[in-house]
Amino acid sequence: MSLKDRIEFLTSPAEVDAFLAKNPTSAIFKAGTCHKTNETFGSVQSHLEGREDLRLGIIKVVEARPASNHVASLTGVTHESPQLFFFRGGKAVFDRDNWDITSEAVAEGLQQLVPVKA
């Protein structure tokens, strides 16, 4: 299943809660409107494409501010965008924002989250 088929757009706090309940090991990407979003999403996309075990929730922050605020409340991490979270057991175990969402950081976070078996 391609990454495109594993993406769910989250627009409300209830949708965030349902996504995490259904996908306790997953990722959420908060997309802003600046150029950093497209550039950093490339790193996320390249690493998640081959990880069929992970679903990706995307929050378009401008259009879904309540969902974004809910993630900040759940995680205790101040909102930034773009922002990436990895969840295990429904709890955030890794986060990066802005230019810290690099290919290396995404790989590190995935290795901590669910190591790829050799």
C-alpha positions as CSV (number, residue, x, y, z in Angstrom):
1,M,0.0,0.0,0.0
2,S,1.5,3.3,-1.0
3,L,1.9,6.2,1.4
4,K,-0.8,8.1,-0.4
5,D,-3.3,5.3,0.6
6,R,-2.1,5.5,4.2
7,I,-2.7,9.2,4.7
8,E,-5.6,10.5,6.7
9,F,-6.4,14.2,6.9
10,L,-7.3,15.2,10.4
11,T,-9.4,18.3,11.0
12,S,-10.8,18.1,14.5
13,P,-9.7,16.9,18.0
14,A,-12.2,14.0,17.7
15,E,-10.5,12.9,14.4
16,V,-7.1,13.1,16.1
17,D,-8.3,10.9,19.0
18,A,-9.9,8.4,16.7
19,F,-6.8,8.3,14.5
20,L,-4.5,7.6,17.4
21,A,-6.9,5.0,18.9
22,K,-7.0,3.2,15.6
23,N,-3.3,3.7,14.8
24,P,-1.4,3.7,18.2
25,T,1.9,3.5,16.3
26,S,1.7,6.2,13.7
27,A,2.9,9.6,12.6
28,I,1.3,13.0,12.5
29,F,2.6,15.8,10.3
30,K,1.4,19.4,10.8
31,A,1.5,21.2,7.6
32,G,1.9,25.0,7.5
33,T,1.7,27.3,4.5
34,C,5.3,28.3,4.2
35,H,7.9,26.7,1.9
36,K,9.4,24.7,4.8
37,T,6.3,22.4,4.7
38,N,6.9,21.1,1.2
39,E,10.7,20.8,1.7
40,T,10.4,19.0,5.0
41,F,7.5,16.8,3.9
42,G,9.9,15.4,1.2
43,S,12.0,13.9,4.0
44,V,9.0,12.4,5.7
45,Q,7.6,11.0,2.5
46,S,10.8,9.4,1.4
47,H,11.1,7.5,4.7
48,L,7.4,6.6,5.2
49,E,6.8,5.4,1.7
50,G,8.4,2.0,2.4
51,R,6.9,1.7,5.9
52,E,3.6,0.0,5.2
53,D,3.2,-0.6,8.9
54,L,2.7,3.1,9.6
55,R,-0.2,5.4,8.8
56,L,0.2,9.1,8.5
57,G,-2.2,11.7,9.8
58,I,-1.8,15.2,8.2
59,I,-3.2,18.3,9.8
60,K,-3.4,21.4,7.6
61,V,-2.9,23.9,10.4
62,V,-4.5,26.9,8.8
63,E,-7.7,25.0,8.0
64,A,-7.7,22.7,11.1
65,R,-6.4,24.8,14.0
66,P,-8.4,22.9,16.6
67,A,-6.8,19.6,15.6
68,S,-3.4,21.2,15.7
69,N,-4.1,22.7,19.2
70,H,-5.3,19.3,20.4
71,V,-2.0,17.6,19.3
72,A,-0.1,20.3,21.2
73,S,-2.3,19.6,24.3
74,L,-1.9,15.9,24.0
75,T,1.9,16.0,23.6
76,G,2.8,19.0,25.7
77,V,4.9,20.2,22.7
78,T,4.3,23.8,21.6
79,H,2.9,24.2,18.1
80,E,5.3,24.9,15.3
81,S,4.8,24.2,11.6
82,P,5.8,22.2,9.9
83,Q,5.9,19.6,12.7
84,L,6.3,15.9,12.8
85,F,5.4,13.5,15.6
86,F,5.8,9.7,15.9
87,F,3.4,8.0,18.3
88,R,3.8,4.6,20.0
89,G,0.9,3.3,22.1
90,G,-0.9,6.5,21.3
91,K,1.8,8.6,23.0
92,A,4.3,10.9,21.3
93,V,7.8,9.5,21.4
94,F,9.5,11.7,18.9
95,D,9.0,15.2,17.5
96,R,10.8,17.6,15.3
97,D,9.8,20.9,13.8
98,N,10.8,23.4,11.1
99,W,14.2,22.8,9.6
100,D,14.9,20.0,12.2
101,I,12.7,17.7,10.1
102,T,15.6,16.3,8.1
103,S,16.1,13.0,6.4
104,E,18.5,12.0,9.2
105,A,16.1,13.0,11.9
106,V,13.2,11.1,10.3
107,A,15.3,8.0,10.0
108,E,16.4,8.4,13.6
109,G,12.8,8.8,14.8
110,L,11.7,5.7,12.8
111,Q,14.5,3.6,14.2
112,Q,13.5,4.6,17.7
113,L,9.8,4.0,17.0
114,V,9.8,0.7,15.1
115,P,13.1,-0.6,14.0
116,V,13.1,-2.2,10.5
117,K,13.9,-5.8,10.8
118,A,16.9,-6.9,8.8
